[in-house]
């Protein structure tokens, strides 16, 4: 990765974190999110899947600052994501839209077919970085 792209990724990461903090300060809602399972209430466990380390770190920082959420794992590709989903109890998977398996099926579709109970949030992060 070139120095220019590293600087761009760091700038994007800082801008995302700054915007989220500003929105949080403006919000008057202090409610928290909890997942309740057979053991009682717990934080929602999230998997972040993105090939860009800086994007994963920015999202992890934002999510972990929020009450009721924790990033349980990160994956940089589809294979890591599918393995993590099969071995951990997750409540949400955040996926970069550009990730594909074998050039055909998108990762989100593969997750939904294997684990229909796990919600998937698809973000076009890579497309934003390439602009």
ABEGO torsion letter per residue (X at the ends): XBAAAAAAAAAAAAAAAAAAAAAAAABABABBBBBBBAAEBBBBBBBBBBABAAAAAAAAAAAAABBGBBBABBBABAAAAAAAAAABBBABBBBBAABBBGGABBAAAAAAAABAABBBBBBBAAAAAAX
